[in-house]
Amino acid sequence: MIQTQKIENKNQDFYDASLENGSLVMIPRCACGNVLNEYYYCEKCNRRCHCYRIVCDNSATLDLVQKYIREASQFAAFTASLANEN
């Protein structure tokens, strides 16, 4: 979904976001690109990660995420961008 080498340059943990059947799906990933377990722990880096960045696969996903950031308090601390902008 996302080009990992571009994410590594950001050195931030993130959510890999996409739309599936109209629903927002966010997969937590370590800055190294590894998918995180349910405790947000990266087995590769041996650390607990904190995701505050949402990387969207396309503009429709980004539009929805930006709407959530503006309107939902639980999204207020997040930033969002397109995968190809990272």
N, CA, C and O atoms as a GROMACS GRO file, in nm:
protein
  344
    1MET      N    1   0.080  -0.119   0.000
    1MET     CA    2   0.000   0.000   0.000
    1MET      C    3   0.086   0.127   0.000
    1MET      O    4   0.070   0.213  -0.087
    2ILE      N    5   0.174   0.138   0.096
    2ILE     CA    6   0.256   0.258   0.111
    2ILE      C    7   0.402   0.224   0.084
    2ILE      O    8   0.450   0.116   0.120
    3GLN      N    9   0.470   0.316   0.021
    3GLN     CA   10   0.611   0.295  -0.006
    3GLN      C   11   0.690   0.319   0.122
    3GLN      O   12   0.706   0.433   0.166
    4THR      N   13   0.739   0.211   0.181
    4THR     CA   14   0.802   0.215   0.312
    4THR      C   15   0.924   0.306   0.316
    4THR      O   16   0.945   0.374   0.416
    5GLN      N   17   1.006   0.309   0.212
    5GLN     CA   18   1.127   0.391   0.217
    5GLN      C   19   1.096   0.539   0.236
    5GLN      O   20   1.173   0.610   0.299
    6LYS      N   21   0.984   0.586   0.182
    6LYS     CA   22   0.946   0.726   0.202
    6LYS      C   23   0.904   0.750   0.346
    6LYS      O   24   0.933   0.855   0.402
    7ILE      N   25   0.835   0.654   0.406
    7ILE     CA   26   0.791   0.667   0.544
    7ILE      C   27   0.912   0.667   0.638
    7ILE      O   28   0.916   0.743   0.734
    8GLU      N   29   1.009   0.583   0.611
    8GLU     CA   30   1.126   0.576   0.698
    8GLU      C   31   1.195   0.711   0.710
    8GLU      O   32   1.248   0.744   0.816
    9ASN      N   33   1.196   0.790   0.604
    9ASN     CA   34   1.259   0.921   0.607
    9ASN      C   35   1.188   1.016   0.703
    9ASN      O   36   1.251   1.109   0.753
   10LYS      N   37   1.061   0.995   0.730
   10LYS     CA   38   0.986   1.079   0.822
   10LYS      C   39   1.021   1.047   0.967
   10LYS      O   40   1.008   1.134   1.054
   11ASN      N   41   1.064   0.924   0.995
   11ASN     CA   42   1.101   0.881   1.129
   11ASN      C   43   0.987   0.900   1.230
   11ASN      O   44   1.010   0.939   1.344
   12GLN      N   45   0.863   0.871   1.185
   12GLN     CA   46   0.747   0.880   1.272
   12GLN      C   47   0.662   0.755   1.254
   12GLN      O   48   0.651   0.700   1.145
   13ASP      N   49   0.601   0.712   1.363
   13ASP     CA   50   0.503   0.605   1.355
   13ASP      C   51   0.378   0.663   1.288
   13ASP      O   52   0.357   0.784   1.290
   14PHE      N   53   0.297   0.578   1.228
   14PHE     CA   54   0.183   0.629   1.152
   14PHE      C   55   0.076   0.524   1.134
   14PHE      O   56   0.098   0.405   1.159
   15TYR      N   57  -0.041   0.569   1.090
   15TYR     CA   58  -0.147   0.480   1.047
   15TYR      C   59  -0.148   0.479   0.895
   15TYR      O   60  -0.139   0.584   0.832
   16ASP      N   61  -0.160   0.363   0.837
   16ASP     CA   62  -0.176   0.342   0.694
   16ASP      C   63  -0.327   0.338   0.672
   16ASP      O   64  -0.392   0.240   0.710
   17ALA      N   65  -0.385   0.442   0.610
   17ALA     CA   66  -0.530   0.455   0.599
   17ALA      C   67  -0.579   0.430   0.457
   17ALA      O   68  -0.517   0.470   0.359
   18SER      N   69  -0.693   0.362   0.449
   18SER     CA   70  -0.758   0.337   0.320
   18SER      C   71  -0.908   0.322   0.344
   18SER      O   72  -0.953   0.306   0.457
   19LEU      N   73  -0.983   0.326   0.235
   19LEU     CA   74  -1.127   0.303   0.242
   19LEU      C   75  -1.156   0.164   0.188
   19LEU      O   76  -1.110   0.129   0.079
   20GLU      N   77  -1.230   0.087   0.262
   20GLU     CA   78  -1.272  -0.046   0.219
   20GLU      C   79  -1.422  -0.056   0.235
   20GLU      O   80  -1.474  -0.051   0.347
   21ASN      N   81  -1.492  -0.071   0.123
   21ASN     CA   82  -1.639  -0.076   0.123
   21ASN      C   83  -1.699   0.044   0.194
   21ASN      O   84  -1.798   0.031   0.266
   22GLY      N   85  -1.640   0.162   0.173
   22GLY     CA   86  -1.691   0.285   0.232
   22GLY      C   87  -1.652   0.311   0.376
   22GLY      O   88  -1.687   0.415   0.432
   23SER      N   89  -1.580   0.218   0.437
   23SER     CA   90  -1.537   0.234   0.576
   23SER      C   91  -1.388   0.266   0.583
   23SER      O   92  -1.308   0.214   0.506
   24LEU      N   93  -1.352   0.353   0.677
   24LEU     CA   94  -1.212   0.388   0.698
   24LEU      C   95  -1.141   0.276   0.771
   24LEU      O   96  -1.186   0.231   0.877
   25VAL      N   97  -1.029   0.230   0.715
   25VAL     CA   98  -0.948   0.126   0.777
   25VAL      C   99  -0.810   0.186   0.803
   25VAL      O  100  -0.746   0.238   0.711
   26MET      N  101  -0.764   0.178   0.928
   26MET     CA  102  -0.634   0.234   0.963
   26MET      C  103  -0.548   0.125   1.028
   26MET      O  104  -0.586   0.066   1.129
   27ILE      N  105  -0.434   0.099   0.967
   27ILE     CA  106  -0.341  -0.004   1.016
   27ILE      C  107  -0.222   0.067   1.080
   27ILE      O  108  -0.154   0.143   1.012
   28PRO      N  109  -0.195   0.043   1.208
   28PRO     CA  110  -0.081   0.109   1.273
   28PRO      C  111   0.051   0.050   1.226
   28PRO      O  112   0.066  -0.072   1.214
   29ARG      N  113   0.146   0.139   1.199
   29ARG     CA  114   0.280   0.098   1.154
   29ARG      C  115   0.387   0.176   1.229
   29ARG      O  116   0.370   0.293   1.262
   30CYS      N  117   0.496   0.109   1.253
   30CYS     CA  118   0.614   0.172   1.312
   30CYS      C  119   0.680   0.260   1.205
   30CYS      O  120   0.653   0.243   1.086
   31ALA      N  121   0.762   0.353   1.246
   31ALA     CA  122   0.835   0.437   1.151
   31ALA      C  123   0.919   0.352   1.056
   31ALA      O  124   0.949   0.396   0.944
   32CYS      N  125   0.958   0.231   1.097
   32CYS     CA  126   1.036   0.143   1.011
   32CYS      C  127   0.951   0.078   0.903
   32CYS      O  128   1.005   0.015   0.811
   33GLY      N  129   0.816   0.091   0.913
   33GLY     CA  130   0.726   0.032   0.816
   33GLY      C  131   0.661  -0.096   0.862
   33GLY      O  132   0.568  -0.144   0.798
   34ASN      N  133   0.708  -0.153   0.971
   34ASN     CA  134   0.655  -0.278   1.025
   34ASN      C  135   0.513  -0.258   1.079
   34ASN      O  136   0.485  -0.157   1.144
   35VAL      N  137   0.422  -0.353   1.052
   35VAL     CA  138   0.287  -0.348   1.108
   35VAL      C  139   0.297  -0.374   1.258
   35VAL      O  140   0.369  -0.464   1.302
   36LEU      N  141   0.223  -0.295   1.336
   36LEU     CA  142   0.228  -0.306   1.482
   36LEU      C  143   0.125  -0.405   1.533
   36LEU      O  144   0.021  -0.425   1.470
   37ASN      N  145   0.155  -0.467   1.646
   37ASN     CA  146   0.059  -0.559   1.708
   37ASN      C  147  -0.047  -0.480   1.783
   37ASN      O  148  -0.046  -0.357   1.781
   38GLU      N  149  -0.138  -0.548   1.850
   38GLU     CA  150  -0.249  -0.482   1.918
   38GLU      C  151  -0.205  -0.388   2.030
   38GLU      O  152  -0.283  -0.304   2.073
   39TYR      N  153  -0.082  -0.402   2.078
   39TYR     CA  154  -0.029  -0.316   2.184
   39TYR      C  155   0.060  -0.205   2.127
   39TYR      O  156   0.126  -0.134   2.202
   40TYR      N  157   0.061  -0.192   1.995
   40TYR     CA  158   0.142  -0.093   1.924
   40TYR      C  159   0.291  -0.114   1.950
   40TYR      O  160   0.369  -0.019   1.956
   41TYR      N  161   0.328  -0.239   1.965
   41TYR     CA  162   0.468  -0.274   1.988
   41TYR      C  163   0.530  -0.324   1.858
   41TYR      O  164   0.472  -0.408   1.789
   42CYS      N  165   0.646  -0.272   1.823
   42CYS     CA  166   0.716  -0.314   1.702
   42CYS      C  167   0.816  -0.424   1.738
   42CYS      O  168   0.911  -0.401   1.813
   43GLU      N  169   0.794  -0.542   1.683
   43GLU     CA  170   0.883  -0.655   1.708
   43GLU      C  171   1.020  -0.633   1.645
   43GLU      O  172   1.121  -0.684   1.695
   44LYS      N  173   1.026  -0.557   1.537
   44LYS     CA  174   1.152  -0.532   1.466
   44LYS      C  175   1.241  -0.433   1.543
   44LYS      O  176   1.362  -0.455   1.557
   45CYS      N  177   1.180  -0.325   1.594
   45CYS     CA  178   1.256  -0.221   1.664
   45CYS      C  179   1.258  -0.240   1.816
   45CYS      O  180   1.332  -0.170   1.886
   46ASN      N  181   1.178  -0.334   1.865
   46ASN     CA  182   1.167  -0.359   2.009
   46ASN      C  183   1.130  -0.234   2.087
   46ASN      O  184   1.195  -0.197   2.185
   47ARG      N  185   1.022  -0.169   2.042
   47ARG     CA  186   0.975  -0.049   2.112
   47ARG      C  187   0.825  -0.034   2.094
   47ARG      O  188   0.767  -0.087   1.999
   48ARG      N  189   0.763   0.039   2.186
   48ARG     CA  190   0.620   0.072   2.177
   48ARG      C  191   0.608   0.200   2.095
   48ARG      O  192   0.678   0.298   2.121
   49CYS      N  193   0.521   0.199   1.997
   49CYS     CA  194   0.507   0.310   1.904
   49CYS      C  195   0.386   0.397   1.940
   49CYS      O  196   0.294   0.353   2.009
   50HIS      N  197   0.389   0.520   1.891
   50HIS     CA  198   0.282   0.617   1.912
   50HIS      C  199   0.248   0.679   1.777
   50HIS      O  200   0.329   0.752   1.721
   51CYS      N  201   0.131   0.649   1.727
   51CYS     CA  202   0.089   0.694   1.594
   51CYS      C  203   0.004   0.821   1.605
   51CYS      O  204  -0.105   0.818   1.662
   52TYR      N  205   0.054   0.931   1.551
   52TYR     CA  206  -0.020   1.056   1.547
   52TYR      C  207  -0.030   1.109   1.404
   52TYR      O  208  -0.083   1.217   1.381
   53ARG      N  209   0.020   1.032   1.310
   53ARG     CA  210   0.019   1.071   1.170
   53ARG      C  211  -0.061   0.967   1.093
   53ARG      O  212  -0.048   0.847   1.118
   54ILE      N  213  -0.145   1.013   1.002
   54ILE     CA  214  -0.226   0.924   0.920
   54ILE      C  215  -0.185   0.943   0.775
   54ILE      O  216  -0.195   1.053   0.721
   55VAL      N  217  -0.139   0.836   0.713
   55VAL     CA  218  -0.095   0.841   0.573
   55VAL      C  219  -0.203   0.774   0.489
   55VAL      O  220  -0.229   0.654   0.503
   56CYS      N  221  -0.264   0.852   0.402
   56CYS     CA  222  -0.380   0.807   0.324
   56CYS      C  223  -0.337   0.759   0.185
   56CYS      O  224  -0.247   0.816   0.123
   57ASP      N  225  -0.404   0.654   0.138
   57ASP     CA  226  -0.368   0.596   0.009
   57ASP      C  227  -0.419   0.675  -0.111
   57ASP      O  228  -0.365   0.661  -0.221
   58ASN      N  229  -0.523   0.758  -0.093
   58ASN     CA  230  -0.574   0.839  -0.204
   58ASN      C  231  -0.647   0.961  -0.150
   58ASN      O  232  -0.664   0.976  -0.029
   59SER      N  233  -0.690   1.048  -0.241
   59SER     CA  234  -0.751   1.175  -0.199
   59SER      C  235  -0.887   1.156  -0.132
   59SER      O  236  -0.922   1.234  -0.044
   60ALA      N  237  -0.964   1.054  -0.171
   60ALA     CA  238  -1.093   1.029  -0.105
   60ALA      C  239  -1.071   0.992   0.042
   60ALA      O  240  -1.145   1.038   0.129
   61THR      N  241  -0.972   0.911   0.068
   61THR     CA  242  -0.939   0.874   0.207
   61THR      C  243  -0.892   0.997   0.283
   61THR      O  244  -0.934   1.020   0.397
   62LEU      N  245  -0.806   1.076   0.221
   62LEU     CA  246  -0.755   1.197   0.286
   62LEU      C  247  -0.869   1.293   0.319
   62LEU      O  248  -0.871   1.351   0.428
   63ASP      N  249  -0.962   1.311   0.228
   63ASP     CA  250  -1.076   1.401   0.254
   63ASP      C  251  -1.155   1.355   0.376
   63ASP      O  252  -1.192   1.438   0.459
   64LEU      N  253  -1.183   1.226   0.387
   64LEU     CA  254  -1.257   1.173   0.500
   64LEU      C  255  -1.179   1.190   0.630
   64LEU      O  256  -1.235   1.231   0.732
   65VAL      N  257  -1.050   1.160   0.628
   65VAL     CA  258  -0.966   1.173   0.747
   65VAL      C  259  -0.959   1.319   0.791
   65VAL      O  260  -0.969   1.348   0.910
   66GLN      N  261  -0.943   1.410   0.696
   66GLN     CA  262  -0.938   1.553   0.731
   66GLN      C  263  -1.071   1.599   0.792
   66GLN      O  264  -1.072   1.683   0.882
   67LYS      N  265  -1.181   1.545   0.743
   67LYS     CA  266  -1.312   1.576   0.801
   67LYS      C  267  -1.316   1.529   0.947
   67LYS      O  268  -1.362   1.602   1.035
   68TYR      N  269  -1.269   1.407   0.973
   68TYR     CA  270  -1.264   1.356   1.110
   68TYR      C  271  -1.176   1.442   1.198
   68TYR      O  272  -1.211   1.470   1.313
   69ILE      N  273  -1.062   1.485   1.147
   69ILE     CA  274  -0.970   1.568   1.225
   69ILE      C  275  -1.038   1.700   1.263
   69ILE      O  276  -1.021   1.748   1.375
   70ARG      N  277  -1.113   1.757   1.170
   70ARG     CA  278  -1.182   1.884   1.197
   70ARG      C  279  -1.300   1.868   1.292
   70ARG      O  280  -1.325   1.955   1.376
   71GLU      N  281  -1.373   1.757   1.281
   71GLU     CA  282  -1.501   1.745   1.349
   71GLU      C  283  -1.503   1.654   1.472
   71GLU      O  284  -1.592   1.667   1.555
   72ALA      N  285  -1.410   1.563   1.484
   72ALA     CA  286  -1.413   1.466   1.595
   72ALA      C  287  -1.296   1.490   1.690
   72ALA      O  288  -1.180   1.488   1.649
   73SER      N  289  -1.327   1.513   1.815
   73SER     CA  290  -1.223   1.546   1.913
   73SER      C  291  -1.118   1.436   1.928
   73SER      O  292  -1.002   1.466   1.955
   74GLN      N  293  -1.157   1.310   1.910
   74GLN     CA  294  -1.059   1.201   1.924
   74GLN      C  295  -0.956   1.200   1.810
   74GLN      O  296  -0.855   1.131   1.821
   75PHE      N  297  -0.979   1.274   1.704
   75PHE     CA  298  -0.884   1.285   1.593
   75PHE      C  299  -0.804   1.415   1.597
   75PHE      O  300  -0.717   1.436   1.512
   76ALA      N  301  -0.831   1.502   1.692
   76ALA     CA  302  -0.772   1.636   1.696
   76ALA      C  303  -0.619   1.637   1.699
   76ALA      O  304  -0.558   1.730   1.646
   77ALA      N  305  -0.557   1.539   1.758
   77ALA     CA  306  -0.411   1.536   1.771
   77ALA      C  307  -0.340   1.481   1.647
   77ALA      O  308  -0.216   1.479   1.642
   78PHE      N  309  -0.416   1.436   1.548
   78PHE     CA  310  -0.357   1.372   1.430
   78PHE      C  311  -0.330   1.470   1.317
   78PHE      O  312  -0.395   1.574   1.306
   79THR      N  313  -0.234   1.434   1.234
   79THR     CA  314  -0.211   1.503   1.107
   79THR      C  315  -0.230   1.400   0.998
   79THR      O  316  -0.220   1.280   1.022
   80ALA      N  317  -0.260   1.447   0.877
   80ALA     CA  318  -0.286   1.355   0.766
   80ALA      C  319  -0.219   1.405   0.640
   80ALA      O  320  -0.202   1.525   0.619
   81SER      N  321  -0.180   1.309   0.555
   81SER     CA  322  -0.121   1.342   0.426
   81SER      C  323  -0.142   1.223   0.332
   81SER      O  324  -0.179   1.113   0.374
   82LEU      N  325  -0.117   1.249   0.203
   82LEU     CA  326  -0.122   1.141   0.104
   82LEU      C  327   0.008   1.064   0.108
   82LEU      O  328   0.113   1.120   0.140
   83ALA      N  329   0.003   0.938   0.076
   83ALA     CA  330   0.122   0.853   0.078
   83ALA      C  331   0.230   0.906  -0.015
   83ALA      O  332   0.348   0.902   0.020
   84ASN      N  333   0.193   0.956  -0.132
   84ASN     CA  334   0.294   1.002  -0.227
   84ASN      C  335   0.352   1.139  -0.192
   84ASN      O  336   0.441   1.187  -0.262
   85GLU      N  337   0.304   1.202  -0.086
   85GLU     CA  338   0.359   1.330  -0.040
   85GLU      C  339   0.465   1.313   0.067
   85GLU      O  340   0.529   1.411   0.106
   86ASN      N  341   0.486   1.192   0.117
   86ASN     CA  342   0.579   1.166   0.228
   86ASN      C  343   0.718   1.143   0.178
   86ASN      O  344   0.809   1.120   0.258
   0.00000   0.00000   0.00000
